[in-house]
Amino acid sequence: MSTPQTGARAGVSGPVIAVDAMGGDHAPQEAVRGAVRAVREHGLRVVLVGRRAEVAALLAEEDAVGAMPVLHAEDALAMHEGALASWRRPRSSVAVACKLIRQGEASALVSAGSTGGVVATSTVRLRTQPGILRPALAVALPTRPRPTILLDAGANADAKPEMIVQFAHLGAAYARSAFGVEHPRVAMLTIGSEPGKGNRLARKTAELLAAAADQAPQVSRLDFRGNVEGHDLLSGEVDVVVTDGFTGNVALKSVEGAVRFTMEAVVEAMTSSTLAKAGSLLQRRRLRELRERLDSDTYGGAVLLGLNGSVVIAHGASRAPAIERACRLAHDLTAGGIGEEVRSRVQATARSTWLSRRSPGEEQQAR
């Protein structure tokens, strides 16, 4: 196999995206088709990781033989596998893709496989960036005028206040790299918007976030806007909402369920009578735009932030268009320098913390 750097389309530059061809309910067919679309329509550099014979046959069906390298991986994560998958499947397609990133032959991973399995495998094999306590799973909520980032969405069911403060920095880096938000507005998800609301974890986290907003150096300063409640998640009033992984996952699933119910109710209402159907024909474009806006696949999937490499986890039921968007998101994050953004924020925050805790003797010596 040619290396990913030279095996992509001639004359195309940019980060290499390793796509897990075996991950997802409709793999490998949809994963391969999505990767082909990413290369043909957007000129992205992609390497497919999976069972070579199956992947090569699908590339031939797409008339895309030679369009991208294929790296063989015999094993694959099952969709029901969770955190133990990292140890059970050391030669899975996700593990092999992570090895590519670790060796510097790729910059990002895209997979529609089991979220728990992908999180565990990539965390073990890529490891967290220096200074990062835990990686966080971030999702883009369909708000206007731009998406709101919610994290942690499930990677850490139990978290400490210091971890959630770091999640805020990870979310701010995501908002800057993917959506061009220069000064992301950050809020804490809890049971009341007033200061002091919530359990001990929420109250302590809010205190630390407020301190980070006041005392941190400019490069890592957070624009902390206080608390928000669950009904504020889709208001678009802030750019980043942080919480622990348990609360974040419950909130995310609640939003997804509400959106699904709403879309089904709209469709039912628009097809309930001949007159309603006629009216829906006049609103086809608007309805299509609404459906696309509320479709979670539109934003490319969840992003595992804080590792040595970008990891995008698409929905398990993803079809080719969703895989294509996930590849674009992985490319945008990497090309946007999210790794460097996170690194600079963590380093500045660590230095700020040391300065605030040093003794008078250390302070005089530093001068």
C-alpha positions as CSV (number, residue, x, y, z in Angstrom):
1,M,0.0,0.0,0.0
2,S,1.2,3.5,-0.8
3,T,1.5,5.7,2.3
4,P,-1.5,8.0,3.0
5,Q,0.6,11.0,2.2
6,T,1.3,9.9,-1.3
7,G,-1.6,7.6,-2.0
8,A,-4.2,10.4,-2.1
9,R,-5.1,12.3,-5.3
10,A,-2.1,13.9,-6.9
11,G,-1.7,17.6,-6.2
12,V,-4.1,17.5,-3.2
13,S,-2.7,18.8,0.1
14,G,-4.2,18.8,3.6
15,P,-4.6,16.4,6.5
16,V,-5.2,12.7,5.9
17,I,-8.4,11.3,7.2
18,A,-8.4,7.6,8.2
19,V,-12.0,6.2,7.7
20,D,-13.0,3.1,9.5
21,A,-14.6,1.2,6.7
22,M,-16.0,-1.5,8.9
23,G,-17.8,0.7,11.5
24,G,-21.6,1.2,11.4
25,D,-24.8,-0.5,10.7
26,H,-24.4,-0.2,7.0
27,A,-20.6,-0.8,6.7
28,P,-18.6,-1.3,4.7
29,Q,-20.8,-0.2,1.8
30,E,-21.9,3.2,3.1
31,A,-18.5,4.0,4.7
32,V,-16.8,3.4,1.4
33,R,-19.3,5.4,-0.6
34,G,-19.1,8.3,1.8
35,A,-15.3,8.3,1.6
36,V,-15.4,8.3,-2.2
37,R,-17.8,11.3,-2.1
38,A,-15.4,13.1,0.3
39,V,-12.6,12.6,-2.2
40,R,-14.5,13.3,-5.4
41,E,-16.6,16.3,-4.2
42,H,-14.3,18.0,-1.8
43,G,-10.8,16.8,-2.7
44,L,-10.1,15.4,0.8
45,R,-7.3,13.0,1.5
46,V,-8.7,9.8,2.7
47,V,-7.3,6.3,3.6
48,L,-9.8,3.5,4.1
49,V,-9.1,1.0,6.9
50,G,-10.8,-2.4,6.8
51,R,-10.9,-5.8,5.2
52,R,-8.9,-5.2,2.0
53,A,-10.8,-7.6,-0.3
54,E,-14.3,-6.2,0.7
55,V,-13.2,-2.6,0.5
56,A,-11.4,-3.1,-2.9
57,A,-14.5,-4.7,-4.4
58,L,-16.7,-1.8,-3.2
59,L,-14.2,0.8,-4.7
60,A,-14.4,-1.1,-8.0
61,E,-18.2,-0.7,-7.9
62,E,-17.8,3.0,-7.4
63,D,-15.2,3.2,-10.2
64,A,-12.8,4.5,-7.6
65,V,-10.0,2.0,-7.7
66,G,-6.8,3.9,-6.9
67,A,-8.7,7.0,-5.7
68,M,-7.4,6.4,-2.1
69,P,-5.2,3.9,-0.2
70,V,-6.6,0.9,1.6
71,L,-5.0,-0.4,4.8
72,H,-5.9,-3.9,5.8
73,A,-7.5,-4.6,9.1
74,E,-9.0,-8.1,9.6
75,D,-11.0,-7.4,12.8
76,A,-13.8,-4.9,13.5
77,L,-15.6,-3.5,16.5
78,A,-19.1,-4.9,16.9
79,M,-21.9,-2.3,17.3
80,H,-22.8,-3.6,20.8
81,E,-19.2,-3.5,22.2
82,G,-18.3,-0.9,24.7
83,A,-15.3,0.2,26.7
84,L,-13.7,-3.3,26.8
85,A,-13.5,-3.4,23.0
86,S,-10.0,-1.7,23.2
87,W,-8.6,-4.8,24.8
88,R,-10.7,-7.4,23.1
89,R,-10.0,-6.1,19.5
90,P,-6.4,-5.0,19.4
91,R,-6.3,-5.4,15.6
92,S,-9.7,-3.8,14.8
93,S,-10.0,-1.3,12.0
94,V,-10.3,1.5,14.6
95,A,-7.1,0.4,16.4
96,V,-5.3,0.2,13.0
97,A,-6.5,3.7,12.1
98,C,-5.3,5.0,15.4
99,K,-1.9,3.5,14.7
100,L,-1.8,5.5,11.5
101,I,-2.4,8.7,13.4
102,R,0.2,7.8,16.1
103,Q,2.8,7.2,13.4
104,G,2.0,10.5,11.7
105,E,0.5,9.0,8.5
106,A,-2.9,10.4,9.3
107,S,-4.3,13.2,11.3
108,A,-7.9,12.2,12.1
109,L,-10.2,9.2,12.5
110,V,-13.8,8.9,11.2
111,S,-15.9,6.0,12.4
112,A,-19.6,5.1,12.6
113,G,-18.8,2.2,14.9
114,S,-19.9,1.7,18.5
115,T,-19.4,5.0,20.4
116,G,-18.2,3.3,23.5
117,G,-15.8,1.1,21.6
118,V,-14.4,4.0,19.5
119,V,-14.0,6.2,22.6
120,A,-12.2,3.5,24.5
121,T,-10.0,2.4,21.7
122,S,-8.9,5.9,20.6
123,T,-8.4,7.1,24.1
124,V,-6.1,4.1,24.9
125,R,-4.2,4.3,21.6
126,L,-3.9,8.0,20.9
127,R,-3.8,9.1,24.6
128,T,-4.7,12.6,25.8
129,Q,-2.8,15.7,25.0
130,P,-0.3,16.8,27.7
131,G,-2.2,18.4,30.6
132,I,-5.7,17.1,29.6
133,L,-7.3,15.2,32.4
134,R,-10.0,13.4,30.3
135,P,-11.2,13.6,26.7
136,A,-14.7,14.9,26.2
137,L,-17.4,14.0,23.6
138,A,-18.8,17.1,21.9
139,V,-21.9,17.4,19.7
140,A,-23.2,20.3,17.7
141,L,-26.8,21.3,18.5
142,P,-28.9,22.8,15.6
143,T,-29.2,26.3,16.9
144,R,-29.2,29.6,15.0
145,P,-27.2,31.5,13.7
146,R,-24.6,28.8,14.3
147,P,-24.5,25.5,16.2
148,T,-24.1,25.3,19.9
149,I,-21.5,22.8,21.2
150,L,-22.6,20.5,24.1
151,L,-20.0,18.6,26.0
152,D,-19.4,16.2,27.6
153,A,-22.0,14.1,25.8
154,G,-21.1,10.8,27.4
155,A,-17.4,10.1,27.6
156,N,-17.2,10.7,31.4
157,A,-20.2,9.8,33.4
158,D,-18.3,10.9,36.6
159,A,-16.4,14.1,36.3
160,K,-14.6,16.5,38.6
161,P,-15.0,20.3,38.4
162,E,-11.5,20.7,37.0
163,M,-12.4,18.3,34.2
164,I,-15.5,20.3,33.3
165,V,-13.5,23.5,33.2
166,Q,-11.2,21.8,30.7
167,F,-14.2,20.7,28.7
168,A,-15.1,24.4,28.4
169,H,-11.7,25.0,26.9
170,L,-12.1,22.0,24.5
171,G,-15.5,23.3,23.5
172,A,-14.2,26.8,22.9
173,A,-11.4,25.4,20.7
174,Y,-14.0,23.4,18.7
175,A,-16.2,26.5,18.2
176,R,-13.2,28.4,16.9
177,S,-11.8,25.7,14.7
178,A,-15.0,24.4,13.1
179,F,-17.3,27.4,13.1
180,G,-15.0,30.4,13.3
181,V,-16.3,31.8,16.6
182,E,-13.6,34.2,17.7
183,H,-14.7,34.5,21.3
184,P,-17.0,31.6,22.2
185,R,-19.6,32.2,24.9
186,V,-19.6,29.5,27.5
187,A,-22.3,28.4,30.0
188,M,-22.8,25.6,32.6
189,L,-25.8,23.3,32.3
190,T,-27.7,23.0,35.6
191,I,-31.1,23.2,37.1
192,G,-31.4,27.0,37.3
193,S,-30.0,30.0,35.6
194,E,-29.3,31.9,38.9
195,P,-25.8,31.7,40.4
196,G,-25.4,29.0,43.0
197,K,-28.0,26.7,41.5
198,G,-27.3,23.0,41.1
199,N,-25.6,20.2,43.0
200,R,-22.1,20.5,44.5
201,L,-20.4,19.6,41.3
202,A,-22.3,22.3,39.3
203,R,-21.7,25.0,41.9
204,K,-18.0,24.3,42.2
205,T,-17.6,24.1,38.4
206,A,-19.4,27.4,38.0
207,E,-17.0,29.0,40.5
208,L,-14.0,27.8,38.7
209,L,-15.4,28.9,35.3
210,A,-16.0,32.3,36.7
211,A,-12.5,32.5,38.0
212,A,-11.1,31.3,34.6
213,A,-13.1,34.1,33.0
214,D,-11.6,36.8,35.3
215,Q,-8.0,35.6,36.0
216,A,-6.8,33.6,33.0
217,P,-4.4,35.1,30.4
218,Q,-6.1,36.4,27.2
219,V,-5.2,33.3,25.1
220,S,-7.2,31.0,27.4
221,R,-9.8,33.3,28.9
222,L,-13.3,32.0,28.8
223,D,-16.3,34.2,28.2
224,F,-18.4,32.6,30.9
225,R,-22.0,33.6,30.8
226,G,-23.2,31.7,33.9
227,N,-25.8,28.9,34.1
228,V,-28.3,27.7,31.5
229,E,-31.2,25.2,31.9
230,G,-32.3,22.4,29.7
231,H,-34.8,24.5,27.8
232,D,-32.0,26.9,26.8
233,L,-30.0,24.3,24.9
234,L,-31.6,25.2,21.5
235,S,-31.9,28.9,22.2
236,G,-28.5,29.8,20.6
237,E,-27.7,32.3,23.4
238,V,-24.3,30.7,24.0
239,D,-21.7,28.9,21.8
240,V,-20.6,26.2,24.3
241,V,-22.5,24.4,27.1
242,V,-20.6,22.2,29.5
243,T,-21.6,19.5,32.0
244,D,-20.6,16.1,33.1
245,G,-21.0,13.1,30.7
246,F,-24.0,11.6,32.5
247,T,-26.0,14.8,32.4
248,G,-24.9,15.7,28.9
249,N,-25.8,12.3,27.5
250,V,-29.3,12.5,29.1
251,A,-29.8,16.0,27.8
252,L,-28.6,15.1,24.3
253,K,-30.9,12.0,24.0
254,S,-33.8,14.2,25.3
255,V,-33.2,16.8,22.6
256,E,-32.8,14.1,19.9
257,G,-36.1,12.5,21.0
258,A,-37.9,15.9,21.0
259,V,-36.6,16.7,17.6
260,R,-37.7,13.3,16.2
261,F,-41.1,13.7,17.7
262,T,-41.5,17.2,16.3
263,M,-40.5,16.2,12.8
264,E,-42.9,13.2,12.8
265,A,-45.7,15.5,14.0
266,V,-45.0,18.0,11.3
267,V,-45.0,15.3,8.6
268,E,-48.2,13.9,9.9
269,A,-49.9,17.3,10.0
270,M,-48.7,18.1,6.4
271,T,-50.1,14.9,5.0
272,S,-53.3,14.7,7.0
273,S,-55.6,15.9,4.2
274,T,-55.6,16.9,0.5
275,L,-55.5,20.6,1.4
276,A,-52.6,20.0,3.8
277,K,-50.7,18.1,1.1
278,A,-51.2,20.9,-1.3
279,G,-49.9,23.4,1.2
280,S,-46.9,21.3,1.9
281,L,-46.0,21.3,-1.8
282,L,-45.7,25.1,-1.6
283,Q,-43.4,24.8,1.4
284,R,-41.2,22.0,0.1
285,R,-38.0,24.0,0.2
286,R,-38.6,25.3,3.7
287,L,-39.4,21.8,5.0
288,R,-36.3,20.4,3.4
289,E,-34.2,23.0,5.0
290,L,-35.8,22.4,8.4
291,R,-35.3,18.6,8.0
292,E,-31.6,19.1,7.1
293,R,-31.1,21.6,10.0
294,L,-32.5,19.2,12.5
295,D,-30.8,16.1,11.2
296,S,-27.9,15.2,13.5
297,D,-25.9,13.9,10.5
298,T,-25.8,17.4,9.0
299,Y,-23.0,18.4,11.5
300,G,-20.8,15.3,10.9
301,G,-21.2,13.5,14.2
302,A,-19.7,13.7,17.7
303,V,-16.1,14.8,18.2
304,L,-13.9,13.3,20.9
305,L,-11.7,16.2,22.0
306,G,-8.4,16.3,23.9
307,L,-6.6,13.4,22.2
308,N,-3.5,13.4,20.1
309,G,-5.5,13.4,16.9
310,S,-9.0,14.3,15.8
311,V,-11.7,11.7,16.3
312,V,-15.2,12.1,14.7
313,I,-17.8,9.5,15.6
314,A,-20.7,9.4,13.1
315,H,-24.1,8.0,14.0
316,G,-24.2,4.2,13.8
317,A,-27.0,4.3,11.1
318,S,-25.0,6.7,8.9
319,R,-25.3,6.5,5.2
320,A,-22.8,7.8,2.6
321,P,-23.8,11.5,3.0
322,A,-23.3,11.4,6.7
323,I,-19.8,9.7,6.4
324,E,-18.9,12.4,3.8
325,R,-19.9,15.2,6.3
326,A,-18.0,13.5,9.1
327,C,-14.9,13.5,6.8
328,R,-15.4,17.1,6.1
329,L,-15.7,17.9,9.8
330,A,-12.5,15.9,10.6
331,H,-10.7,17.8,7.9
332,D,-12.0,21.2,9.0
333,L,-11.0,20.6,12.7
334,T,-7.5,19.4,11.8
335,A,-6.9,22.0,9.1
336,G,-8.2,24.6,11.5
337,G,-5.5,23.8,14.0
338,I,-7.7,22.4,16.9
339,G,-4.8,20.5,18.3
340,E,-2.7,23.6,18.6
341,E,-5.6,25.6,19.9
342,V,-6.2,23.1,22.7
343,R,-2.5,22.9,23.5
344,S,-2.1,26.7,23.8
345,R,-5.2,26.9,26.0
346,V,-4.0,24.1,28.4
347,Q,-0.5,25.5,28.7
348,A,-1.7,29.0,29.4
349,T,-4.3,27.7,31.9
350,A,-1.6,25.6,33.7
351,R,0.8,28.5,33.9
352,S,-2.0,30.8,35.2
353,T,-2.9,28.2,37.9
354,W,0.8,27.9,38.9
355,L,1.1,31.7,39.2
356,S,-2.0,31.9,41.4
357,R,-0.7,29.3,43.8
358,R,3.0,30.1,44.1
359,S,4.5,31.3,47.3
360,P,5.9,34.9,47.8
361,G,9.4,33.5,47.5
362,E,8.6,31.8,44.1
363,E,7.0,35.0,42.9
364,Q,10.1,37.1,43.8
365,Q,12.4,34.5,42.1
366,A,10.2,34.6,39.0
367,R,10.7,38.3,38.8
